[in-house]
Amino acid sequence: MVLLVPELTFLTGLSDLRKNSRMLKEVMWEMIQTPQQHYQRLTSLLCRIRDTPEASQELERWGLCLDTDIYKTQGHILPVERINLRHRSFLPAEDLSWHREVTKEVPIAVISINSWLLIYPKRLQHLAKDLVSAMRSSCGAMGMQVGHPTVQELRDDRIETYVRTIQSSLGSQDKVQLLLCIIPGGRDDIYGAVKKLCCVQTPVPSQVINAQSLTGHPGKIKSVVQKVLLQINCKLGGQLWGVDIPLKQLMVAVMDIIPKSQFFSPLQKQLMVAVMDIIPKSQFLSPLQKQLMVVGMDIHHSKSQGMRSVIGFVASMNQDGVSDPQLDTVLKYEVPQLQKSFHTFQNYQPSLVVVVVQKQLSTNFYCLTGEELVSPPMGTVIDHSVTSSGWQDFFLLAHHSRQGCSVPTRYICMWNTANLSSEHLQRLTFKLCHLYWNWPGTIRVPAPCKYAHKLAFLVGQVLHHEPSAHFSEQLFFL
């Protein structure tokens, strides 16, 4: 018999609650609170603890005292970053989003789609026709060219039918740039089968679209198609946008968790961003600026029975992160391994900066505007008072939250032979939060971390195999 102490147990996930839409809505409504509501509930709890004799006595027994108000300090806001496209640079809007610009301007590098396959079941032929039409009408504004596809219409939507048709089609054509599949809604089994085939067995960039995402009003379909085109451009080796990063001769490792082996595979000369999430032997690097390499690492723990954890080395991010007790381990074991890996290359002695990214925080920041508490502006940094006394660390709020409280991310500098100042580290981190090409806006963590998370999740949750080395220089996992 296992006896659990109620006060020491915590709900993890929603399990069957997801099936009850009404209850799920109520739970989400309770979780999504404005900063003012969050503050009021927090101070109310503190007052209840103070006014409850049993609680006060227990705190006294431990020698603890809780203030009845939150801690107040000052932070600073980083400058807004300029977004660079091929023919235009601009400052983003207040919410740090640039969706309109990237769908109406030419990206930094564009790949034309000349040879591609379109596969769909017969009952979805009207959606396929609308999709091709929308792609060809939307691509011009983004500087892309989309030719007519080779169409394969399936008689049914069984997994075997998809797999056989894809294998036959790829085998009968010399070079296929892209495979685009439309699958019925709710068919994750087809998605997994297609991805395993295209990422492991017969490597070809693939885009799988849920039919439900193509239904609705024309504005929704157009928005979906624009996002699909941007994803495809990235998967084929294109580049969407960039920011100014005036650093030279520096290598920065942005890490969530560190594997025991490191591999580097450059995309462009002198400058790379490593975005890696799985694959002890696979590699993916994405360019940022000359002579700058940003390396991210992450780990994905598969919930499938018998499956092992998957380590990513590409620029990473996920819920396991590196907790405070593990920081010494990073410093003693992982940093020396990174330095040792440099010796495999002749005359290669880069400066190294290692930054641990912590996302699972209970810390909340509020901004006092007049007498009301609101979410702090994007780019807000706190690097004193509530930070560690033993590490060089800071909190950064890089993203815009439309609902509830914005939760910051904590960055801990473990190693810094480049002698970057705290200001430079904070600016570089904020810049990297602008470079996730799957979202035209800032995200909560540096883009290498997010890319690595995407890759680790795909491999650990769907593929369960190492992807083909053919994709070592492509964002195939978007």
N, C-alpha and C positions, 0 to 999 in steps of 0.2 A: 504494500500500500504506500502510495506517495501522498504526503500531506503538504499542501501549499499554504503558506501564510498569506492571507488576502492582501495585507498592507504591503507585501513585498512582491506582488505580481503585477504585471502590466499587460494590457491588451496589445497584441501585435497583429495588425491587419484587421480586416472587417469580415473575413470568412463569408458565411451565408448572408450577412447583412446586405451584401451587394444585390441580392435578389429582391430585397424589400426596398423599392425605390423611395417610398415615403419616409421610411426610417432613415435611409441613407441621406436623403435631403436634409432631414432634421439634424443628423449628426454633423454633416458638412456645415450647416448653418451655425451650429455651436462652435465649430472649429474656426470658421472664418470670421474673425472679429476685427473691428477697426482698432487702431492703436489706442484710441480713447477708451473703448470698451475693454480692451485687454488690460489697460492700466487700472481702470476702475475695479475690475475683478481681482486683479493682483493685490491692490491695496486693501480691498475688502477682506481678502484671505489673510493678509498680514494682521489686520485689526482683529479678526476672529481668533487668530492664534494668540495674540496679546491678551485678549479679554477672556480666554478660556483658561481657568486655573490649572487644569491637568496639563495642557500644552505648555504653559509658561513654566511649570515646575519641571517638566521633562527637559526643556531647553536649559534651564538653570542647572539641572543635574549634569548636563553635558558641557556646561560652561559656555553656552551659546546665547546670543542676543540678536534678534531680528529687528531691523529698522522697519518702521511702518510706512516708509515711502521708498521709491526707487532711487538708485544712485544717479546723481546728475553730474555730468562732465561736459567737456567741449571736444568736438571733433573738427575735421576739416574736409573740404570737398575738392576732389581732384578736377582738373580742367576737363572740359568736354573734348572728346577725341574727334578729329576730322576723318570722315570715311572717304576712301579713295576708290573710284571706279576707273574705267579706262580713259574716259574723256572728261571726267568731272569729279571734283571733290566738294564735299558739303559737310556741314555740321548737322547732326541728327536733331529731331524734334525733342521736346521736353521729356517724353517718355523713352528716349533713346531707341527709337524704332525707325527703320528706313525701308519698309516694305514697298512703299510706292516708288521709291527711287530705283530699287533693284529690279523691279518689273517693268520699268520704262526706260532704263538706261543700259548701255552695253557694259558687261562685266569686264574684269581685267583680262581674262583669257576665255575664249569661247570655242567650243568644239561643235562642229556641224554634225548633224545626224543624217548620214546618207544611206547607210545599210542597216536596217533594223527589222526585227520580227514583231508582229503583233498577234498574240494568241488569246482567244476568248471562246467561251461556249456559245453555241448558236443562239440560245435564248437571250444573250446579252449583246446581240449584234447592233442594236440601236445605240447602246451606250458606247460601243467601240467606234461607231461612225461619228458620234458626237465628240468623242475624245480626240480622234485624229483631226477633226475639223477645228476644235478649240486649240490644239497644239500648234497647228499650222497658222492659225490667225494670231496667236499670242507670241510666237517665237520671234517675230521680226522686231518688236519693240526692245527685246533683250539681246539683239544682235545675233540670234541663232538662226540656223537654217535646218528645217526638218523636212526631209524628203518623204515620199510615199513609202509606207512599210510593205513588207511581204506579209500577207495576211494568212493565218491558219485558223479556220473556224472549226471548233470541236463539236462533235455530235452530242456529248454529254459533259458533265463536270466531275467525272471521277478522277482520282489522283493518277491512276494508270494511264488514262487518256492524255492528261497534261504531259506526263513524263515522256511517254512514247513519242508524242508529237514534237516536243521540244528536241529530243535526241535526233529524230529524223530530220527536222528542219535545219538544225545546226550542222548535221553531217552532210547535207546536200548543198551547202553554200560555203564559198571560200572564206569570207571574212564577215562576221556579223558584229557590228559595234554594240548593239543593244538588243536585249530581249525584254519586251513589255508584255506582261500578262494581266488580264482582267480576271479576277476570281469572284465567286459569289460571296456575299456577306457572311461573316461568321465561320469561314472555312480556313481556320488556322492550319489544318492539316495539309491543305494544298499549298499554302504559303511556305510551310516548312519543307515540303518536298521540292518545290521549285527552287528555293534558296540552296538546299543541299546539292541539287543537281548543278546549279549555275555557279556556286561558290567553291565547290569541292571537286566534283567529278568532271564536269565539262565547263571550265571557266569562261564566263562571258558576263559582262555587266548586265544586271537585271533590275527591272522595276516592276514590282507587283502592286496592283491597284485594287483596292476593295470596291466592288460595284456600288456599295452604299454611298461611298464618298462622291460618286458621280451623279447621284440623284438629288434633285432639289432645284432651286431657282438658278437661272443662268449665272448670276453673280457668284454663287457658291462654287459652281463648276469651274468658272474662269479662275477663281482664286486657287482651287485645287490644281488645275492644270499649270498655272504659273509656278507653284511650288514644285510640282513634278518636273518641270523643265529645268528649274534651278538645280534640283537634286541630280537629274541626269547629267547636266553639264559637269557637276562635281565628280560624279562616278566615272565619267569619261576622261577626266584629267583637267578639266577647266578650273578656273579660279574666279571667284565672284567679286570679293572686295577686300580691301586691306586698310591698315592704319599706318601711320608713320612711327617706326621704331628705330630711332637713331643710335642703336647700340652696335658696337663692333668688337670682333674677336672675343666673343663670350658664348658660353654654353650654359643654358639654364635648364635644370631638371625640375619640372613641376610634377610632384609625385603624390599619389594617393597611397599606394602600397607598392613595395618594390620587389620584383622577381629576383631570382638568383642568377639570371644570365641576361646580358644586354646585347642587342644587335642594332646596328645602324644601317639604314638604307637611304641615301640621299635622293631627293627629287630634283633639286637644283644645286648648282655649285655654290659652295660656301655658306648657304643658308638653309636651314631646315627646321621644321617643327615636328617632333616625334609624337605621333598620336597612336599609342599602342595600348591594347587592352587585353590581349590574349596571347596567344601564340608565343611559346618560348622560342620558336624559330622563325616566325613571320615578322614582318616589319612594315611600317608605313610612316612616311615622313612627308610633311606638307610645308611648303616654303613660307617664310615670314619676311626676312630681310637678310642682306648679305652678312655672312660671318656670324649669324646667330642661330643656334640650335636650341629649340625648346623641346624637352623630352617629358612625356607624361607616362605614368604607370598606374595600373589598376588591377583589381581582381574581382572576379565574378564567382559566387558560390552557387552552383546549380542545385535546384531543389529536386531534380529528377533522381530517382533511385539508381544508385550505382554510378552516377556521374561525378567526376572530379571537379575541383575548383579550376577556373580558367584565369590565367594571368595575362594581363595586357601590357604592352610596351609600345605606346603610340601616342600617348597624351591621354590621361585617364581621369576616371571619376566613378565612384560608386559608394554604396552605403557603408562599406566596411572601413574605408579610410585608414588613417594611422592615428590611434588614440594616444593620449599623453604617455601612458606607460610604455608605449612602443618607440618613443622618440629616441631614447638612448640606443635601442637596437638599430634604428636607422643610422645613427651617427657612427656606431661602432662597426657595423657589418655591411650595410648597404652602400654607404659613401665610399669605403675602400674598394668595393667591387666595381663601382663606377669608375673610379680612378684607375683601377687595374685594367679595365677594358680599353682605356686609351692606348695602352702599350701595344695593342694588336695592330696599330697603325703607325707607320714610320713618321717621325718628325711631327707628331700630333700631341700637343700639350695645351689643350684649351683651359681657360679658367672655368671653374665649376661653381654654380650656385644651386643648392638643393633646397627646395621649398616644399614643405608638407602642407597639403590642403585638407582642412577639416570642414565637413559640411553638416554633420549631424550635431547641431548645437541646440541648446535650450535658451541661448542668449537672444534677447530682443532689443532692438534700438528704437527709440521714439525721438521725434524732433518736436520741440516746443515752439509752436507758432502762436504768438499771443498767449492765450490761456488754454489753447487746445493742442493736444498731442496728435501728430500725423506721422506718416512714414517719412523717413529721412530721404533727401534727394539722392539720386543715383550718383555713385562716386564718393559717398561718404566713407571716411576712414576714421577709425579709433585706434590709436597706437600708443596709448598710455592709460594709466589708472586701472583699467580692467584687464590689462594684458599680463603676460607672465613676467616674473622677475628673473627667471633663469634663461629665457629664450628671447630672440629677436622676433617678435610676432606682432601681427596687427589684424584687425577686423576690417573687412571691406564689404560694402553693400553696392554691388555692381549692377543689379537688375531692377526692373520696374515691376511691382506687384499691384495688379488691378484690384485685388481683394485681400482683406486681412492684413496682417503685419508682415513686413519684409524681414526675412531672416538673413543675417549676414553670414559670410564665410570667413573662417579663420585661417590665416597663413602664417606658418612658422618657418623661419629661415634657419636651416640646420647647418649649412656650409656656405661659405662665401669667399672664395679665393679671388673673385673678380673685384672685391672691395666695393660692391655696389652699395650706395647709401640707402637708407630706409625709404627716402623719397623716390629713388629710382626703382626700387623693388615694387613699391606701391603703384607707380605709374605703369610699369611694365605689366604687372598683374592686371590692372584695369584695361590696358590695351588688348591683352589676350582675351578678355571677356567679350570683346567686340567681334571676334573672328570665327564664330561658329556659323558655318555657311548654311546650316539647316534652319536658321532663324535670323531674319533681318532685324536684329536688335541685340542688346547686351544680354548675357546669361549670367547665372549666379556664380559660375566657376570659369577658369580659363578654358578656352576652346580645346586645347589638347586633352584636358581632362574629360570633357564631354565626348569628344571623338572616341577616346579609349573606352569609355563606358558603353557607347553604342556598339563598338566592335566586340567587346567582351560579352555583352548581353546577347548579341546575335550568335556568337560561337557557342557560348555556354547554354543558351536557352533553345536555340533552333538547330544549328549545324551539328554540334557535338563532335566536330572534326576540325582539324587545322585547315584553314582556307588555302586555296591554291596560291603558290608563290607568284602566279601571274598577276595577282592583285596587290603585290607588295608596295606599289606606288600609286594606289587609287583609293578613293573614298567609297569603296564598294558597299560599305555597311550602312550608308545613310538611308 
